[in-house]
Amino acid sequence: MTLNALLDSRPARYLVVGAVSAAANNVIMIGGDAAGLHYWVAVLLTFMVVPPSYIAHALWVFRVRTSWAAFGHYVAGTISSFLVMVLTIGLLRGVLLLPMVAAAPIATLVMVLYNYLMTRWAVYRGCDRATPSFADPTA
C-alpha cells in the first residue's frame, strides 16, 4: 500500500492531524512546565493549536467546507476537551505527582477518542457533506 493510498483513509488522515496537534500540545505543556508555568497556564497556551487544527480537520480529514458556525462548535468541543486534559493532568501531575513528561503524553492518549468524536461532530454540524475535497472555504 502506498502512502497516498493510506492517506486516502479518513482514520489515517485524522491520526496525522491528531499526531501533529498532540505533539504541539505536548511541547507546549512540557515546555511550559520546564519554564515554571502552572499547568493551567500551559493548557491555556495550547489553545493556539485550535485554529490550524480545525482547518486541517475540516478541509483535509473530513473534507468539508470551513465555516464560522462549525469553528464555533469545534471551539466548544475543544474547550470540553481541555477540561478532559485539565482533569487528567490534575490527577496525574497534581495528585499522583508524576512529572509532566509522563503526565502530558498520558493525558494525550486519554483525549484521542474523545477528540475524534468531538471533531467529527463539529465539522459535520450543519455542513453539506457532499462538498468536494479541498473546497474553497470562501465559496
Disulfide bonds with the S-S distance in Angstrom:
none
